[in-house]
Amino acid sequence: VQLQASGGGSVQAGGSLRLSCAASGLTSNKYHMAWFRQVPGKEREFVAAIRWFDANTYYADSVEGRFTISRDNVNNAIYLQMNSLTSEDTALYHCAARWTSALRLTLTKEENVYRYWGPGTLVTVSS
């Protein structure tokens, strides 16, 4: 599985961005896809996850209601629509994936279970 994130950039506080993550090598619908972010000097932070099978989603409290994760079966991609951005959202955003043996396995924010990672895309929010 290979992942490639894009769509990062600079935006003013209150603005919006949409990140994309192109996935290749997905062999079934038994994948969970997620977005994580990291600020230099800080630990990587879970943002959102989606279950490929049924598009079930899970969000970090810090982005709930502002961010929306979605998936595109046709193009094998996931997206992160980010609205009402603040300077606290400034980070390098990575997409990640894990294969699961069960279709309905609960989504998780634990980064160590996500086996596949792509290079990040930088989001900078200026106040």
Salt bridges, closest charged atoms under 4 A:
GLU45 OE1 - ARG37 NE 2.79
ASP54 OD2 - ARG51 NH2 2.65
ASP89 OD1 - ARG37 NH1 2.88
ASP89 OD2 - ARG66 NH1 2.77
GLU111 OE1 - ARG44 NH2 2.92
